[in-house]
Amino acid sequence: MPRPSRALLALPILLAACGCSGRRQGREYMPLAVGNRWDYRITTGKGRRATRRLEILGKSSQRVFKASDGGDPALLGWEDGFFSFQHAGRRIYMLMLPAVPGSSWWTVTPEGARVWCRVQGGRKVTVPAGTFSCVEVLMEPSGGRTEIRHWFARGVGWVRYSYGPRGGSPWMVRELTGYEVKPSEPE
């Protein structure tokens, strides 16, 4: 029987070093457990304000959770190496794991637009709920002049969201005002 090459023997070590050893790594960026909730303040560019609660109500499958986003049904999940948010039957891949700066992928918005996504790296973000060290995800719809940004904090989840013209003032911002979270449920 032939002996495996050193390169083949080193592959598991290399995969572990780059974060590819398991898709669970990084799930603390959006802890999914029944009962977790996040409260947000939404501000439009015109200064209008509203509140919204994102709450996990139950499990749909081993890795997907039923949720309510301001009363609208949604599904949140850690599948295929991504955190995804599904609303109105369409899933958007919001964060790739592991959350390594420079990582990128394509997704499609609930409206059907193709979007190029890229992990920007660590950022300090201050919202009404406090100041958090976050990983930032920049989403740029193809052919458009807009950008979408999401910030996720370890152990907390989705901290901030903004949508607006590239390089300009956002038309809409969603900021965390309070939260109650437990760590992600085991599989």
PyMOL commands that set and color helices and strands:
alter all, ss='L'
color gray80, all
select helices_A, chain A and resi 6-17+27-29
alter helices_A, ss='H'
color red, helices_A
select strands_A, chain A and resi 37-44+49-59+64-69+72-79+82-87+90-96+104-108+114-127+130-141+146-153+157-165+172-180
alter strands_A, ss='S'
color yellow, strands_A
deselect
rebuild
show_as cartoon
